[in-house]
Amino acid sequence: MNDDYDRYDLLVVGSANADLVVEVERRPAAGETVLGSDLAVHPGGKGGNQAVAAARLGARTALLARVGDDAHGTLLRDAQRAAGVDTAGLLVGGAPTGVALITVDPSGDNSIVVSPGANARLTPEDVRAASGLLAAARVVSAQLEIPLDTVAEVVRALSQDTRFVLNPSPPAPLPAEVLAACDPLVVNEHEARVVLGDAAGETPEEWAHGLLALGPRSVVITLGAEGALTADGRADSCVRVPSPKVAAVDTTGAGDAFTAALGWRLGLGEELAAAAAYAVRVGAAAVTRRGAQSSYPTASELPPAPAEVPAP
């Protein structure tokens, strides 16, 4: 693959989980039991989600991840191939496939507990062995459902021409070398507040300035139904990107769809705000359907941008 540079628009390095989903009238308090719907099992994981979302939009996509040699692993491999993702980097073995336990309430909001399983066994050695995949990618996207040492190894392996996108979810302290490579660092409101701690401030603009001070080249903050905010460190560089108004059914995996679309469009050469404007449309489409990967749209299924008039 080293001789086929730019074979991939996007290489996703991250987690692949089986999502075990139950719908509930309300999420239980401590010590409380509530009844829910029948259990549904879907392919998921932030890495797997991003790869499927990008491929469904038309991006040439590959996934570097690890799953178990079990039924959940087979489910995930089949889902990636069906979406058109190159699975040459989808490794098998080391532990059972990771699992996400998800409850979804009537408003579409979710709570998630992740058992990493094989995701925790994706190692720096696996990254070094996949040097051809990294060399063949315009953009590499990662998350923190895999070991931080592995993410750091991805950063060290990047070529000068490869852009790095990081969603630090679940949030954790990041080493300076990882932060310095982020272009952008993509966070939601919760992640921004955790990363910034007491210095968070009250507005997305304040969060963006605080995050940029930590060292990333650019920042994108997702704001749910309000869209997103982008910033790259230049004076007055904060740009609010509105989202189309949609009826949310299930927000599971919508942030992953946003990040995948953002990374793909950046790799095509779009400016940060323009890429984010496309990505919010992808995220908006995703929340109108149930599930994570099953909710991801094709390019022809996106809602119009807020300033656009729908075609007759």
Residue pairs with C-beta under 8 A, 6 or more apart in sequence:
1 7
1 132
1 133
1 135
1 136
2 131
2 132
2 135
2 136
4 136
5 135
5 136
5 161
6 136
6 137
6 138
7 60
7 136
7 137
8 60
8 61
8 62
8 86
8 133
8 136
8 137
8 138
9 54
9 59
9 60
9 61
9 137
9 138
9 139
9 264
9 267
9 268
10 50
10 51
10 54
10 59
10 60
10 61
10 62
10 137
10 138
10 139
10 140
10 141
10 260
10 263
10 264
10 267
11 61
11 62
11 63
11 64
11 89
11 133
11 134
11 136
11 137
11 139
11 140
11 141
12 47
12 48
12 50
12 51
12 54
12 61
12 62
12 63
12 64
12 65
12 140
12 141
12 142
12 260
13 47
13 63
13 64
13 65
13 122
13 127
13 140
13 141
13 142
13 146
13 150
13 151
13 154
14 45
14 46
14 47
14 48
14 50
14 63
14 64
14 65
14 119
14 141
14 142
14 143
14 145
14 146
15 45
15 46
15 47
15 48
15 65
15 98
15 114
15 116
15 119
15 122
15 143
15 145
15 146
16 43
16 44
16 45
16 47
16 48
16 63
16 65
16 66
16 67
16 76
16 80
16 90
16 97
16 98
16 118
16 119
17 44
17 45
17 48
17 76
17 97
17 98
17 99
17 100
17 114
17 117
17 119
17 145
18 41
18 42
18 43
18 44
18 72
18 75
18 76
18 97
18 98
18 99
18 100
19 41
19 42
19 43
19 44
19 45
19 99
19 100
19 102
19 252
19 291
19 292
20 39
20 40
20 41
20 99
20 100
20 101
20 102
21 39
21 40
21 41
21 42
21 102
21 103
21 104
21 252
21 291
22 36
22 37
22 38
22 39
22 40
22 102
22 103
22 104
23 36
23 37
23 103
23 104
23 105
24 34
24 35
24 36
24 37
24 103
24 104
24 105
25 34
25 105
25 106
26 34
26 105
27 34
27 103
27 105
27 111
28 34
36 103
40 291
41 72
41 75
42 291
42 292
42 293
42 294
43 52
43 75
43 76
43 78
43 79
43 80
43 292
43 293
44 100
44 252
44 253
44 292
44 293
45 65
45 76
45 98
45 100
45 119
45 145
46 143
46 145
46 167
46 169
46 256
47 63
47 64
47 65
47 142
47 143
47 145
47 146
48 63
48 65
48 76
48 79
48 80
48 293
49 253
49 256
49 257
49 260
49 292
49 293
49 296
50 141
50 143
50 256
50 257
50 259
50 260
50 263
51 61
51 62
51 63
51 80
51 83
51 85
51 260
52 79
52 80
52 83
52 85
52 293
52 296
53 253
53 256
53 257
53 260
53 261
53 282
53 286
53 293
53 296
54 61
54 260
54 261
54 263
54 264
55 61
55 83
55 84
55 85
56 83
56 84
56 296
56 297
56 298
57 260
57 261
57 264
57 282
57 297
57 298
57 299
58 298
58 299
59 260
59 264
59 267
60 86
61 84
61 85
61 86
62 85
62 86
62 87
62 88
62 89
62 133
62 136
62 137
63 80
63 85
63 86
63 87
63 89
63 90
64 89
64 90
64 91
64 122
64 126
64 127
64 130
64 133
65 89
65 90
65 91
65 119
65 122
65 146
66 90
66 91
66 92
66 93
66 94
66 118
66 119
66 121
66 122
66 126
67 73
67 76
67 77
67 90
67 91
67 92
67 97
67 98
67 118
68 92
68 93
68 94
68 95
68 96
68 97
68 117
68 118
69 92
69 93
70 96
70 97
72 96
72 97
72 99
73 92
73 97
73 118
76 90
76 97
77 87
77 90
77 92
79 293
80 87
80 90
81 87
83 293
88 133
89 130
89 133
91 122
91 126
93 118
94 118
94 121
95 117
95 118
95 120
95 121
96 117
96 118
97 117
97 118
98 114
98 115
98 116
98 117
98 118
98 119
98 120
98 145
99 114
99 115
99 117
100 112
100 113
100 114
100 115
101 112
101 113
101 114
101 115
102 110
102 111
102 112
102 252
103 110
103 111
104 110
104 250
104 252
104 290
107 248
108 248
108 249
108 250
108 251
108 287
109 251
110 250
110 251
110 252
112 252
114 145
114 170
116 145
116 146
119 145
119 146
120 146
120 147
122 146
122 147
122 150
123 147
123 149
123 150
124 149
124 150
124 152
124 153
126 150
127 134
127 150
127 153
127 154
127 157
128 153
128 157
131 157
134 140
134 154
134 157
134 158
134 159
134 162
135 159
137 162
138 161
138 162
138 163
138 267
139 162
139 163
139 164
139 165
139 263
139 264
139 266
139 267
140 154
140 158
140 162
140 163
140 164
140 165
141 164
141 165
141 166
141 167
141 259
141 260
141 263
142 151
142 154
142 164
142 165
142 166
142 167
143 166
143 167
143 168
143 169
144 151
144 167
144 168
144 169
144 170
144 171
144 172
145 169
145 170
148 172
148 174
148 175
148 178
151 166
151 178
152 175
152 177
152 178
154 164
155 164
155 177
155 178
155 181
156 177
158 164
158 181
163 183
163 263
163 266
163 267
164 181
164 182
164 183
165 182
165 183
165 184
165 186
165 259
165 262
165 263
165 266
166 174
166 178
166 181
166 182
166 185
166 186
166 216
167 186
167 187
167 191
167 255
167 256
167 259
168 174
168 185
168 187
168 191
168 195
169 187
169 188
169 191
169 255
171 187
171 190
171 191
171 194
171 195
174 195
174 214
176 215
179 185
179 214
179 215
179 216
180 215
180 216
180 217
181 216
181 217
182 215
182 216
182 217
182 218
183 216
183 217
183 218
184 216
184 217
184 218
184 219
184 220
184 230
184 232
184 262
184 272
185 211
185 216
185 218
185 219
185 220
186 219
186 220
186 221
186 222
186 258
186 259
186 262
187 195
187 207
187 211
187 219
187 220
187 221
187 222
188 221
188 222
188 223
188 224
188 255
189 204
189 207
189 221
189 222
189 223
189 224
192 200
192 204
192 207
192 211
192 221
193 200
193 207
195 211
195 214
196 207
196 210
196 211
199 210
200 206
200 207
200 210
201 207
201 209
201 210
204 221
204 223
204 229
204 238
204 240
205 229
205 231
205 238
207 221
208 219
208 221
208 229
208 230
208 231
208 238
209 231
209 238
211 219
211 221
212 218
212 219
212 231
212 232
212 233
217 232
217 233
218 230
218 231
218 232
218 233
218 272
219 230
219 231
219 232
220 228
220 229
220 230
220 231
220 262
220 272
220 276
221 228
221 229
221 230
222 228
222 255
222 258
222 283
223 229
223 243
224 243
224 251
225 243
225 245
225 248
226 242
226 243
227 240
227 241
227 242
227 243
227 280
228 240
228 241
228 243
228 258
228 276
228 279
228 280
229 238
229 239
229 240
229 241
230 237
230 238
230 239
230 241
230 272
230 273
230 276
231 237
231 238
231 239
232 272
239 272
239 273
239 276
241 273
241 276
241 277
241 280
242 280
242 306
243 280
243 281
243 283
243 284
243 306
244 280
244 281
244 284
244 303
244 304
244 305
244 306
245 306
246 284
246 285
246 287
246 288
246 303
247 288
248 287
248 288
249 287
249 288
249 289
249 290
250 287
250 289
250 290
250 291
250 295
251 287
252 291
252 292
252 295
253 286
253 291
253 292
253 293
253 295
253 296
254 283
254 286
254 287
254 295
255 283
256 292
257 279
257 282
257 283
257 285
257 286
257 295
257 296
257 297
258 279
258 280
258 282
258 283
258 286
259 279
260 282
261 275
261 278
261 279
261 281
261 282
261 283
262 275
262 276
262 278
262 279
265 274
265 275
265 278
265 279
266 272
266 275
270 278
277 305
281 302
281 303
281 304
281 305
282 296
282 297
282 302
284 302
284 303
285 295
285 296
285 297
285 301
285 302
285 303
286 295
286 296
286 297
287 295
288 295
289 295
304 310
304 311
